[in-house]
Structures are given as C-alpha cells and as structure tokens.
Amino acid sequence: MTPSPSILEVSGLKVHFGSDEGTIRAVDGVDLIVREHETVAVVGESGCGKSLTALALARLVTGPGLKQSGAIRLAGFDVMALPEPDLRKLRGATISYIFQDASAFLNPVKTVGDQISEVIRLHRNVPHVMDEVVSVLKRVGISQPETRRKAYPHQFSGGMQQRVMIAMALACHPRILVADEPTTALDVTIQAQIFSLLNDLRDELNMAVLLITHNLGLVARNASRVYVMYAGQVVETGPVPSVLRHAAHPYTRGLLSAVPRLNQPVERMSGIEGSVPHPARLPQGCRFHPRCQFAGDICRQREPVLETVTETHEVRCHYWKQIQ
C-alpha cells in the first residue's frame, strides 16, 4: 500500500537557547514526518522537548538567545524562510493548536462565540461569521450552539471548554492539528469522548493530527505512528504496534513498564530511575546512559545514531540487538 503524501516534513530541527550555563539544547536534531489524514504521536517525559518541537513547527518559540535551525516543510511551504506576515497567515489556517488547559487559553471576558469568530475573521472571508460559529460549535458536539455561543468560558465544564478550544482550532479547516496534551486535566470518560471527536473530525475534514502526550494508552488507541523523545532527540520511532510490542530502546521499555495493567496486580508500579538531564548539561555519549541498566563503556563515550530495526522502525541505541 502506497503511503499518503506528507503534509509535514521536519529535518534536523534544533531549538537552542543561550544562557549563563551555556547553550541549552532543548530540541537537538529532530526528524519528523506526518502524512495526510494520519495521527502521529510524540511521547516522552516532561522536559524531553516534545512541546517545544510542536511549537517550533510554526516558529512559535520565543525566548532570550533563541536559535532555531533545520528544515520545516509544511503543506508545501518552507516555514523557516517565511516572513512574519506569511507565518501569521499559516498559523490557524494551515496548522492549528489545541492545548491541555483550555481555561488558561480562553479569554474569560469574551463569549466563546466572539473568540471563535475572531479566528474566522482573521483567516476566512465568509459573509455570515456567526453562522459559521454555530456550525463549528455543533460539529464539536456542543448542544444548543445558537444559545451557547453567547456564554462565557466559566459557564462551561472542563470537557466543554476543551470542545470550544477544538472548535477554535478547526474553524479555519487546518491541514494539520497539533494536540498538545489535550485531555490531561480531564477524567477518562471525557478523554475518550474528546479523542473520539478528534478522530471523527480528522476523517471528516481530511486533516492530519500530531498528538503530543506522555500517555501511551492514548497512543495505542489513537495513533498510527509514534516518535519517542528523550533529552531533545528522537530515540525510537515506527508504527505504533511495532514500537509498543517490540520496543528496542531501554527508555521506551521503561515507559511501557510504568503503564499500570489491570490484569496484573502489583504492590508498586515500575519506574525509570533518575530524571531527564538538564538541556545545558547533557551527558557525554548516549543521553540516556546514566539511567540505563544496559549501559556500557561505548554508551558513555559515543553518541548513538538512529539504526534500522525494520524498514519502518528505527532506534538510537548501541545495544538494542543484544537486549531484544
């Protein structure tokens, strides 16, 4: 089966910051591909660089001493070469974002209808904007949209606020939707409803979804391919079934071992010893070796490169063959 065309191609993406401690290498050479109509996940612990990677796709990262480099091709546009006015047209219309805490991103003194209409007016030329607002609210499952568009964010539950955020993101029919931990603050029932909605909208609108998460259960149920990030790098990537069933990197295995299983009662959950290194003080060699039970001398001396496990599965580890 021939793969779908790529909507997003990222090569050698780096997001570095200058600091008194030295260069902070928050994202350090990430390659990423998202094809049309598919859901791709980026997973890893907090601090691994996944959210910065997502923001960098539309050059939304700011900060003192920022240096962003690499190649980003989005829907045929060379993002790194676009001037700011063209970037503003791209954001929201071609690529849209939804985030985990809707209450922090919705304006408390504006009605949800006004906030969605602002997005539509910026990117689309339609004669009846409020009709579009009602249509998109209905599409994301908000009942009585003609009335609820006049409500303020505090008059919605957390799940409904997240649906409003999705409505804002989809109001201009983007080619790719970046969902950065979109359901972290919601209970599991609402999580399931939100992802069912996202999957339905992906198919209805023929868009791609880039899911940023630490929840491997969500990845297993919703994504077709996954990138596992650690300390600013991709350490394993491939189709979700291959990576989750035949994880080749010790870090991926550690993440999987920390997932609770209802059919295997244990007194204490497994975890990965230590923590993600500070991006200004990365260890020599493999960045995971201080936490890895399989680390040898070569891991402390030489940084690994991505190696082929199968035609579609890659891993960044010196010892992946020995630990299979």
N, C-alpha and C positions, 0 to 999 in steps of 0.2 A: 504493500500500500504506500503510495507516494505521500510524503509529509506535506502538510499545508504550508503555504508561503509564510515567511517570517514577517511579523508586524514590528518586532523589536529585536535588534542585534546590538549587543554590547561587547566590546573587545578591549581588554587591558584597562578597565576603568579604575582610576585611582582618585581618592579624595583624601588629601593630606592637609594638615594644619601646622603652622609654625607655633612654637611655644617655648617657654623658658627651659623646658625639659628636653627640647629637641623636636624633631619632626614627629607629629602624631599621624601615624599611618592607619587611619580609620577604615579605609577601603583600599585594598592594595593589589590591584591586578585582577579584577573580576571579569570573567567572560560569561555572557548570558544570552540566551535566545528564547523568545516567546513567539509561538506561531499563531496564526489567526485562529480564533474560535476555541483556543485551549486554555486550561487553567494550569499555571505553573506556580509551584510553591518555592519560597526561600525560607529555610528554617535554621535555627541556631539559638544559643543562649542570648540573654540580654548583653549588649556590648560587643556582639560579634560583627556588627557593621551592616546588618540586613536592612534596617530602616534608612540609614544614610545612602545605601545603594539605591533604594527605591526613590528617595528624594532627588538624587543626582541624575536620574533619568530625564527629568525636566529642568535640570540645573536650578533646583530649589534650595540647595545647600548654601548657607551663608556662614560667615564667621571670620575672625581675625586670622590673617595668614593663610587663607584658603587657597589651595592649589588643586584644581580638578583637571584631570587629563584622561586620555583614552578616546575611544571611538564609540559614539552612540548613534545608531541609525533607527529612527522611529517613523514608521509609515512613509518611508522614502525621504525623510528629512535628516540632514546632518545636524543633530542637535548642538554639537559643540561649536559649529560655525554660525549658528543663527544669531542675529542681533536681538536685543531685548524685546523690541516691538513684535517681532515674529514669534518669539518664545511665548509671549503673553497670549497670542492667538492659538498657539499649540496647546497650552495648558487649559484644561477644561473641555476643549473641543476634540482634541485627538487623544490626549491622555488625561484621565481624571483620578482623583484620590479619595478614598474614604479611610477614616482613622478610628482608633479604638474607643475614644471617649467623645461621643457626639456632643455631650453637654458643654465640652470645652471649646468646640468649634462652631457651635450655633450661637448667633447673636441673641442675647436674652431680651433685647429691647425691640426686636423686629419680629414680625409674624413670619411663620415658616413660608408662607406664600410669597412675601416680599423678598425673602432670601433666595428662594428658588428662581423667582422672576429676574433677579439681578443677574444670575448666571446666564439665563436665556437671552436677556437683552445684550449682554456682552459678546455673545458668540453666534447668535442666530438672528435672522431677520424674519420675524413672524408677525402677522397683523394682530393676533389676539393672544397676548402673552399669558393672561390668566387662564385661558382655556388650556394652554399647554401645561400650566402649573397643575391644574386639576387633573389633567390626563396622566401626568407623571406620578402624582400622588396616588391615583387609583392604581397605576401599574405596579407600585411597590406595596400594595395591599393595605392602604390606609382608607378606612371606611368614611363615608360622608365627606369626600375631599372638598366639595364646594364650601362646606362649613369649616372643616378643619384647617383649610389654608389660612384662615383668619386667626388661628390660635397661635400662641407664643410657645417657645420650646418647653418651658416649665409645665405646660399643660399636657405634655406627652410623657408616657412612660419611657424607660431607657430603651426598650426594644423599638418603640415607635419613633423615638429620636434617631435611632440608627437607620430606620427606614427613610426618614427625612433626609439624612445625610446621603443615603444611596440615591434618593430622588434627585438631590442637587448634583451628584456626580454623573448621573445618567441623563440629565436634562438636555445635554447637547449631543447625545448619541456618540460617545467617545469610541475610538477604535480599541483602546485598552484601558482597563480599570485596575488601578493598584489598590488593593485592600490590605492595609497595614494593621494587623491585629484587630479586625473589625468587630469581634464579638467577645473580647477578653473580659469585659465587665458585665456580661450577660449570663444568665443561667443557661443550662444545657438545652432546655426546651426551646428558648428563644434563639440560641445559637443555631440549632437545627433549622428553625424557620428561616433565619436570615440567610443561611447558606443554600437552602432550597430555593429561596427567592433569587439569590445571585446566580445560581446555576440556570434557573429558568430564564432570567434576563440575558445571561450570556448567550444562550441559544436563540432567544427571540431577537436580540439586537445584533447578533453575529459579531460579538466583540471577544477579545481575549481578556483573561484575568490573571494578574500577578498577585499571589497571596503571600503576604509576609506574616509568619507565625512561628511560635515555639511549640505548637500543639500538633504532634504527629498524628493524632487521631483525625483531626480535621484534614490533614494532608492525605491520609489514606482514603478518606471518603470523598474528597472533592478535587484532587489534582491528578494530572496525568504524568507530569514530570516534576522532579524536585532538585533543588540545589541546597546542599548543606554547607553553611558558612561557619568558619571559626577564625577569630582574630583577623578579620578583614579579607580572608581568602575563601574561595570555594574549595572544600576538601573532599567532597564527593558529589556526584551528580549522575542522574539517569532516570529511567522510568520509575514511577513510584513503586510498583510491585517488585522490581529488581532491587532497588535500594533498601526497601523495608524488609524484604525477605532474605536478601543476601548482602547485607551491609558489609562493606570491605574495609571501612575506616574505623579504628577504635573509638573515635569520637561519636560517629553515627551509632555504633553499637552501644555506647554509653547512654546516648539519648534514648534509644529504644528500650534499654534495660530499666530506665527510670519511669517508663509508662506503666501505670498500675493495670493489672489484669484481674478481672472479677472472678475468673475461674481458677486463679492461683493465689490463694490466701497466703500472705507473708506477714511476719511481725514488723518488718521495717522495709521501707522502699529502698531500692538501689539508687545510687547517685554517682556522679563523677567527682572525684576528689579535686580540691583546688578550685581555681576560678580563672576566667578569661584574662589573659595578661593585658596590662595597660598598653595601649597602642603606641606609646612613646618609649616603652621598654620591652619590646618584643624579644623573646629568647633567640639565641643563635640556633640555626638548623631548623628542624621541624618546630612549628609554633606550639604544637600540642604535646611535645615530648615531656615537659615537666609533670604532666597529668596522666601520662600513658604508661600502662603496665608492661607494654611490649617494647618500650624504647630501648635502643642500643646505642653504641658509640656513633654510628653514622647519623642517627637521628639528632644527636647533639651538635654535629659538625656541619651537616649539609642539608639545605632546604630541599624537600622533595618536590617533584613536579607531578602534574596530573598524568596518570598512566591509564591505559586501556584495560578494563576488566572484561567487558564485552563491547560489541560495536557501538552500543548506546550508553554504556556505563563506565564512568571514569572515577579514579580515586587518587588522592595526593598522600601517599604513604610508602615508605621504604619497605615495610614488612607485610604488606597486605596479602601476598601469596602465602606466606608462612602461617598467618593467623586465620586462614579460611577454614 
